[in-house]
Amino acid sequence: MSIKPFFPCAGARALHAPTRREFIYSLGTSLGSVAFSSLLAEEAKKHPLAPKPGHFPEAKAKNVIFLMMEGGPSHIDTFDPKPTLEKLHLKEFTRQDKQASAMQGGKRYYVQSPFKFIKAGQSGADMADNWSNLAKVADDICFFRGCTVESVNHPTAMYQMNCGNRFGGDPGIGAWVNYGLGSLNQDLPGFIVLPEVSYPQGGAANWSNGYLPANYQGTPLRAKGSPILDLTPPPGVSEARQRKNLDLITKLNTAHAAQHPGHDELAARMDNYELAFRMQMQVPETLDLSKEDAKTKELYGIGNDATDSFGRKCLLARKLIEKGVRFVQLYNGSWDSHDYIERAHGNLVRGVDQPIAALITDLKQRGLLESTLIVWCGEFGRTPDNGVRGGTAYGRDHNPNAMTLWLAGGGCNAGHTIGATDDLGMTAVEGKAHVRDFHVTLLRLLGLDDNKLTYYHAGRFKQLSQFGGTVIKDLIA
């Protein structure tokens, strides 16, 4: 018995409108494939980091300096005062919420802030008085108290803040920004990271390219020693000799790439060889802070034991932005103050207060603050209480339900405080927004639409927010 093939009648075929997927597939079996292939070929000629227009040309921010306070700074002890805790200080209670983490449950006691608060600037921004330098530029800052996240574990919370996904493997924010806008300087990486000597929890995956092409990954500069290994050619190796070596490597790699099409890693490696060669010309000058005048170094606190390290990072970030680097991320840690928060946070604030204020002031003086978006945040907030653990050491545990972050420059709503937490600082109650909404807003300030900034991977179009979010309009001027 034979089965005859079924051919629907012309009427049935006419009633069947092709789907989007069928239309795209049909390009491969028609003259459309010629045009489509031509478009792809033209696109391939463009460098992945070549500057691109955003979705919203009126956006003011062109670059980002992302200040990551790894460990989770306490909003209650920095920018969100809670006088109610003064009345409850050391009062013990037991939290039996089955939905709370083990860290937040059991026998606990309330902890008042050891820091006094002031109203800073004409805007009257709430700030702990040990932020004496930042207080001078308070009117350039937009504080956001409504942000929430989902994890109380450092690595997963870091991934969510940096990549939008708690489980790692996704592109970092800097990778997305460079994917959407390209970079303004093809002789330097578009996404540069200035970490501590020890990497943050979660490691280099915090600035990974994820499933985006490898060109978009963050390039970390070493905190000690030469920022980049082998930056200077060995003695006796001239520029001309290096050029000949690269030409030979390119010839071999090009032949190999022709036999293995579609391997982004190989193409990215070829690009990186060339980029490394060009970086030898620009990087030494860019990273050399000795040519900065004494007044500028003093402004950033360079030469002072407490502020020298982070001051150098902030000054370098300004220089990188001036050179056209699209996204610079600075790390400072660890802010994980479970105990002795007055001493721990006190030392940390002492190290970053002057350099951050100097960065804002310096960018403003140079006319760069309006086009540079500065972000300050951690991976979550802190609780108003602490666990009883064989003694009383005034500190705080992890809190995903309330945190403060702030923005400066880049078209943000400077001089305003958006959102609020409850009387204890445990939960965001006004202007509450998930971190994905903050990511969408950050992209919007740069002129990018999260719903349009997508990349096809693993069977679907992916985006920084994972599945969409809402712009927090009050954060935008």
N, C-alpha and C positions, 0 to 999 in steps of 0.2 A: 504494500500500500504506500502510495506516495502522497506527500503533503504539498499542495500547491501554495506558492507564496501569496500572501494577501496584499492586494493593492487597493487602498481606499479610493472611492470614486472621487472625481474632480470636485464635486460639491463638498465632500467631507474635508478634502485638503484645503479648500478655500476658506472653510470655517475655522481652520486651525491657524491661529496667529502664532508666529514663532516667538518663543521666549527669548529673553535677553541672552541667556546662555547659548541657545541654539543659533542666535544671530552671530555671536562672537565666534562660535565654532565654524559657522558657515563661511567666515572670512578665509579660512584655509582652503576652501574648495572653489574659489572664484577669483575673478580679477581683483576683488577687494584685498586678497592676500598680498598682492604685489604692493599696493599702497600701504597696507598695514605693516609689512616688512620694512618698507622704506622709512616709515615713521619711527619704527623701533631702531633702525640703523642710525638715523639722525640723532635719536635720543642717546644712543650708546656713545656717540662721539663726544657728548658733553661730559665734562668732569663731574663726578658725583657731588663734589663740594662747590661747584660753580654757584654763584649767587642766583637766587630765584625770587620772584615776586610772591608776596604773601597773599592770603585770601582777602585781607582787609588793608588796602594801601594806606588808609589814614592812621594806622597804628603808629605810636611814637617809639616804642621799644624796638631796638635793633640788636641789642646784645644782652646777655644775662651774666650776672655775678651771683652765684648761688652759695650762700654761707650756711653750711650744714653743721649744726651743733650736735654731733653724734652722742647718743646716750640718753637724750630726752630731757631738755632743760625744763625747770619748773616754772610754769606760767604764774603760779601763786607767789613766787619769789622774784619775779622779774617785771612783768607788765600787767598783772591782773590781781590787784590787792584784795584781800578778804579779811576785813576787820572782824567779822563774826568769829573767826578762829581764835582771836585774842581771848574771847570769853570762854571758848571751849578747850583751850590749851591744856593738854595732858589728860583730858577727860577720856576714860576708857569706855569701850563699847565692843560688842561682838557683831560682826556682819555674817549673816547666814544665807546670803543670797546665793542660790544654787547656780545662777547665771554668771556670777563673778568668778574671776580666776582665783587660784589658790593664793596668789600673792595679795589679793585684795580682801580675802576672807579671814575668818577667825577673830582672835582677840586683837583689838587695835586701840590706838589713842590718837587724838587730834593734835596737830602741830601748827602753832602760829608761825608766821614768817619772822625770821630773825632780822629782816631788813625793814627799814623805814621807807615809806613811799612819798613821792613828791608829784606835783602837777607841773609838767615840763612844757615850755614853749607857750605861745599864744593859744595853741590848741588845747592846752591843759591835759596832755597825755599822761596817763598813770605810768610811773616808772620807779623802780627801786632806786634809792638815792646813791647806790654805788655805781650806777650807770651815769656818772657825772659828765662824761664827754658826750655820750649819745644824747643826753638831755638837751645839749646845745643845738642839736639838729632835729629835735623831735617834730618840728613842723614839716619836715621833709619826709616823714614816715607815715605809713598807713598801717595801723595795727588791726589784726583780725583775730578775734577771740572765739570764733564759732567753729573752728575746724575740728573734725573728728576722724579717727582712723579705726581699724578693726583688730589690730593685733597688739598684744602686750609683750611680745617677744622681740628683742632687738633686731635680729637678722630679718625676720619677716616684715617688721614694721619699717625697717630701712629700705627694703625692696619696694614696699608699697609707696613710700614717700618719693623714692628716686625713680621708680620704674612703673608705678601704677599697679603692680601685681605682687601680692605677698609671697609668692612661691618662686620668684626669681626666674631668670631666663628671658625676660622681656627687655626691650631697649630702655636705656636711661633717658631722662628728659632731654639731656644735651644731645643725644643721638637723634631723638625725634625733631628737635629744633633745627639741627643741621640738615636732616632729611627734608624738612619743609622749606628752609630758607637758604641752604647752602652756607658757605663761609665767605668772608670778605677778603681773605688772604690765602692764596693757594700755596704759599710757602710755609705755612704753619698749620698744625691740626686745627680743625674747627671746634673741637671739644677737648679742653684741657682740664685736668684734675690736679689739685694740690693737696695730697693727703698728708696724714701724720706719718711718722716713721713706721708705725704699725697700722695696717689697713683697718678700716671700720669693720664692724661685724657684718658678715655677708661678703666681705672682700671685694674683689674687682668686679663682681657681677653688678655692683651698684652703679657702674658707669659702662656697662656692656652695650654693644650694638644689638644684642639679642638676635632676632630673626631679620633685622635690617642688614643690608650689605655691610661688610666689614669696615668700609671707609668711615662709617659713622661712629665707631667706638671711641670712648674717651681715651686720651693719652695722659697717663699719670706722670708727673715729674717727681723725682725722688726728693724726699724731705732733707736728706743729708748727703754730702758728697756731691758729685756731679749730678745735676738734675736729670740728665739723660746720658746713659753710658755710651762710650765711644763717640761722643759728640765731636771730638777733635780727631782728625786723621792721624795715624801713626807717623812718626818721623820718617821723612824720605818719600812719603806718598803725596804726590802733587794732585792738584785739582784735575789736571788733564788726565792723569793716570786713573783717577777715580772714575772720570767720565767714560774712558775706554772700557773699564771693567763693567760699568753699568750698561753700556751699550751692548756688550757681549751677553750679559745676564738677560737683558731685555729681549735680545734676539732668540736666545734659547727658550725663555719663558713664553714668548709669543708663539713659537712653534708648538710648544707643549699645550698652550691654551687652545690652539686651533684644533688639536686632537681631543680636547676635553671641554667642549663648550658648556657654558652655564655654571662654571665653577667660580663663584664670586670671590672666594678666598684667594684664589690664585691671582685674579685681576687686582684685588686689593693689595696683595703682597707686591705686585709689580709697581702699583702706584706708590706704595710705602717706600720702596727703594728710592724712587725719584724724590719723594717728599723728604726723606732723610738727607739726601744730597743737598736739596735746597735749604733745609733747616740748618745745615752747617754754616750757611751764610748769614742767616737771620737770628737764630736762637742765641748765640753767645752775646750779641749786642742787646737783645731783648731781656735776657736774664741777668745782665750785668747791672746791679743797683748802685755800683760805686760812682757812676756818673751823675746820679741824682744829687741835687744840691742839698746842703746840710739842713736847710729849713724844711725841705720835704721829708727827709729822713726823721727829723725831730717830730714832725707832725704825726707820722705813723708810729712813733715810739721805737724806732730802730736804734739799737744801742742800749736800750733799757732791758734789763734781764726779764722782767715780767711780760713785756710787749714785743720784744724783738722778733720772735718766731712768727707770730701771727701778723705782725706789722709788715714783715717782708712778704708774706703771702698776699696781703691786701694791696701793697704797692705793686707787686708783680702782676696781680690781677688787673690793676688799672693799665699797666703797660701792655698787657696782652690784648685788652679791649681796644686800646689805641692802635695796635697793630692789625686789628681786624678779626681777632678770634671771636667766634660767635658766642660761645658758652664756656664760662670758667667756673669750676666748682671748687670751693675751699672747705676743708674739713678741720674741725676742732673738737677735741674730746678729752676725756669722757665726762659727760654731764650726768652720768647715772648715779645721782646722789641719794642713795638709800639711807645713809647715815651722815651725821655731822654736816648738814647742808650749808650752814653758815660758813664753815671753813672751805668746803668743796666748791660751792657755787661762788663764794667770795673770791677765791683764787682764779677761777675760770673767767669770771667777769673782769677781773683786773687785767687778764691777759688779752681780752678781745675788745673791751670798751673803747679805748683810744684808737686802735687801728681801724675799727669799723666806722667810727665817727670821722676819722681822717679820710677814709675812702669816700664817704658821702661828700665831705667838704671839698676834697680834691677834684672829684668828678664834676661837682657843681662849678668850681672855679674855672675848669677847662671847657665848660659848656657841653659836657658829656652825660650829665645825670639824666637829662630828659630822654636821651636815647638808650640809656643803660638801665635795665631793671635789676635792682638788688633784691634778693630774697633771703630772709633769715628764718630758720626753722630747725626743729629737731624731728624725731620720728614719732613722738607722742608727748603727752603732757604728764603731770604728776598728780598723785592723790593728795587730798588735804589731811591725810592721816598716815600713820605708819604702823607696821605690825609689832606687837610685843615679842621681842626675841631675846629674852634673858637680860633685858636692860632697856634703858631709854636713851636712844641716840637720835636726835632730832633730824629726821630725813623723810623721804617720801618714796612711795612705790609708783609703778607704772600706771598711767591712766589714758586709755584710748578715747575717752568720751569728752575730753576738753583739753585744748591746747591753744597757745597763742603763737602766731607767726606774724611776721611783718614784711612789708614791701617798701621800697623807696625808689624814686625815679621812674622812668619808663611809662609815664602816663597813669600811674596809680593815683588813688584818691588821697593824696598826702594831707596830713593834718587832721585825720579822722581816725576814730576807733570804731570798728565795725563788729557787731556781735557782742554777746555777753554770756557769762556762765552763772550758775546759781550762787547762792550766798556762801557756799563752801568751796566753790571752784571744782566741783566733782563732775558737773555735766554742763554742756553748752545748751543754753535755753533760748537765746535770741540770735538770729542770723546763722543758725546752725547749718553747716554744710559739710558734706563728706570730702575727703581729700581729692577724690576724682573731680569734684566741682572746682576745687582750687587749681588742679592741673588744667582743666578746660579754660579757666580764667587766665592763667599764666600764658597759655598759648594765644588766647584772644588779645592780650596786651602786646604780643609780638606780631599780631596780624594773621594768626593761623586759626582755622576752624577745625576743632578736634574731629568733627564728623567727616571732614573732607581729607584730613591728614591721616590716611590709612595705608596699610600695606597688606597685600594678599599673602597669607601664610596658613598652612595647615587647613586649607579648605574654606577659609573665610577671610574677610577684610578685618584687620586688627587695628586698634588705635590705642593711644596712651591711656585714655579713661577706661579701657576694656569694653564698655558697652554704652558709652555716652554719658554726658553730665550736663550741668546747667551753669552758665556763666554767673558768677557772683557779681552782679552789676555794681553793688556799692563799693567794690574794691577798685573800680575804674573811674577816673576823674571825668 
